[in-house]
Amino acid sequence: QVQLVESGGGLVQPGGSLRLSCIASESIFSINSMGWYRQAPGKQRDLVATITSDGSTNYADSVKGRFTISRGNPKTPVYLQMNSLKPEDSAVYYCNVETPVYFYWGQGTQVTVSS
């Protein structure tokens, strides 16, 4: 079964940038959509951004204009560029990939925005 691993998280100062990558254990084809979600301590997992196979994107209002989701290749299917980071962006970030037969989740990467 395909596994997803997120990379690129870490500690960054407010106003800084990070780029998250979602890496698959094997190539994934026939992708319907991909997305990034985040979960802060004590809160539910929320949508950050999604992108469909035709390139249509959707963003949470809180990240519009600061974050950009983009497609990669079958081994690294999706990225998330995060600019102008704020402390409230701190959370564990998860990627997912939806195919016609399965919905894959990564295990998450911690993003901490703090001075």
C-alpha positions in Angstrom: 0.0 0.0 0.0 1.3 3.5 -0.9 2.5 5.6 2.0 2.8 9.4 2.0 5.4 11.3 3.9 5.4 15.0 4.4 8.7 16.9 4.5 9.7 20.5 4.9 8.2 21.4 8.2 10.1 23.0 11.0 10.5 26.1 13.1 10.2 29.5 11.4 9.9 33.1 12.5 6.7 35.1 11.8 6.8 36.4 8.3 9.0 33.5 7.1 8.4 30.9 4.5 8.4 27.1 4.3 7.7 24.7 1.4 6.1 21.4 2.2 6.4 18.3 0.0 4.3 15.2 0.0 6.4 12.2 -1.0 4.9 8.8 -2.0 6.5 5.5 -1.4 5.7 4.6 -4.9 4.4 6.5 -7.9 0.7 7.3 -7.8 -1.3 7.7 -11.0 -4.9 8.5 -11.8 -5.1 11.1 -9.1 -8.5 12.8 -8.7 -7.4 15.5 -6.2 -4.8 16.3 -3.6 -4.8 18.5 -0.5 -3.2 19.8 2.6 -4.8 19.9 6.0 -3.6 21.0 9.4 -4.4 20.3 13.0 -3.5 22.4 15.9 -3.4 21.0 19.5 -7.0 20.6 20.8 -8.6 21.4 17.5 -10.1 19.5 14.6 -8.2 18.9 11.4 -9.0 21.7 8.9 -8.6 22.1 5.2 -5.8 24.3 4.1 -5.8 23.9 0.3 -6.8 21.4 -2.4 -6.0 21.0 -6.1 -7.8 18.8 -8.6 -6.4 16.9 -11.5 -7.3 19.8 -13.9 -5.5 22.3 -11.7 -8.5 23.9 -9.9 -7.5 25.1 -6.5 -9.4 25.9 -3.3 -8.0 27.6 -0.2 -9.1 28.3 3.3 -9.8 32.0 3.8 -7.1 32.2 6.4 -4.4 31.3 4.0 -5.5 32.9 0.7 -2.8 35.1 -0.8 -0.1 33.5 1.4 -0.1 29.8 0.6 0.1 28.2 -2.8 -0.7 24.5 -3.5 0.9 23.0 -6.6 1.1 19.6 -8.4 4.3 17.7 -8.7 5.0 14.3 -10.2 3.7 10.8 -9.4 6.4 10.4 -6.7 6.0 13.8 -5.1 2.5 14.6 -6.2 1.8 17.8 -4.2 3.6 20.8 -2.6 2.5 23.6 -0.4 4.4 26.9 -0.5 3.7 28.9 2.7 4.7 32.6 2.8 4.1 35.3 5.4 3.7 32.7 8.1 1.9 33.7 11.2 1.9 32.1 14.7 -1.7 30.9 14.1 -0.4 28.8 11.2 1.4 26.5 13.7 0.0 23.0 13.4 0.7 19.5 12.1 0.3 19.6 8.4 -1.0 16.5 6.5 -1.2 15.8 2.8 -3.7 13.6 1.1 -4.1 12.1 -2.3 -7.4 10.9 -3.7 -7.5 8.3 -6.4 -10.6 6.5 -7.9 -10.0 3.6 -5.5 -8.3 5.0 -2.4 -7.8 8.0 -0.2 -4.2 8.3 1.1 -3.1 10.3 4.2 0.4 11.2 5.3 1.5 11.1 8.9 2.0 14.8 9.2 4.8 17.3 9.7 5.0 19.9 12.4 5.1 23.6 11.5 5.9 26.0 14.3 5.8 29.7 13.7 7.4 31.6 16.6 9.9 34.2 17.4 
